Amino acid sequence: MLLLCCYAVAYLNRGFSKGNLEDYSGAIADFTKAIELDPEYGDAYCNRGIAKEKAGLPYCSDYKKACELGYEDACGYYNQDCR
């Protein structure tokens, strides 16, 4: 499990880098891979939501899931943008 977690963090970090380069589809793919490796990774759901929002794609379900997993930033985004 620890190895899976480390790979998930690596994909999260790569997603951040791609997002900073405005490669939102690449960021979404990396955040999705992080979620596949660790389905309880609230940070990955939240950041995938941010990338989807910037790409003009539906994003509220990612914020909602991250909030349900206890990622507080996502709760604020969800309450502000999705209700």
C-alpha positions in Angstrom: 0.0 0.0 0.0 2.8 2.4 0.8 4.2 2.0 -2.7 0.8 2.7 -4.3 0.6 5.8 -2.2 4.0 7.0 -3.4 3.0 6.5 -7.0 -0.3 8.4 -6.4 1.7 11.3 -5.0 4.0 11.3 -8.0 1.0 11.5 -10.3 -0.5 14.3 -8.2 2.8 16.3 -8.4 3.1 15.7 -12.2 -0.6 16.9 -12.5 0.4 20.1 -10.7 3.2 20.7 -13.1 1.0 20.1 -16.1 -1.7 22.4 -14.7 0.9 25.1 -14.1 1.8 24.8 -17.8 -1.9 25.1 -18.7 -2.0 21.5 -20.0 -5.3 20.8 -18.3 -6.0 17.6 -20.2 -2.6 16.2 -19.1 -3.2 17.4 -15.5 -6.7 15.7 -15.5 -5.1 12.5 -16.8 -2.5 12.5 -14.1 -5.0 13.3 -11.3 -7.2 10.5 -12.6 -4.3 8.1 -12.4 -3.6 9.2 -8.8 -7.2 8.5 -8.0 -7.0 5.0 -9.7 -4.0 4.2 -7.5 -5.6 5.6 -4.3 -9.4 6.1 -4.6 -9.5 7.8 -1.2 -7.1 10.6 -2.3 -9.2 13.7 -1.7 -6.4 16.1 -2.8 -6.4 14.4 -6.3 -10.1 14.7 -6.6 -10.0 18.4 -5.6 -7.2 19.2 -8.0 -8.8 17.3 -10.8 -11.9 19.4 -10.2 -9.8 22.6 -10.5 -8.2 21.4 -13.8 -11.7 20.4 -15.1 -13.1 23.8 -14.2 -10.2 25.6 -15.9 -10.7 23.4 -19.0 -14.4 24.2 -19.1 -15.5 20.7 -18.2 -18.0 19.5 -15.5 -16.2 19.5 -12.2 -18.7 19.6 -9.3 -18.6 15.8 -8.7 -14.9 15.9 -8.0 -15.2 18.7 -5.5 -18.1 16.8 -3.9 -16.1 13.6 -3.6 -13.1 15.4 -2.2 -15.3 17.1 0.4 -16.8 13.8 1.3 -13.3 12.4 1.9 -12.6 15.3 4.2 -10.6 17.6 2.0 -11.8 21.0 3.4 -10.7 23.2 0.5 -13.0 21.2 -1.8 -16.0 21.8 0.5 -15.5 25.5 0.1 -15.2 25.2 -3.7 -18.3 22.9 -3.8 -20.4 25.2 -1.6 -19.4 28.3 -3.6 -19.6 26.9 -7.2 -21.9 23.9 -7.2 -24.9 24.6 -5.0 
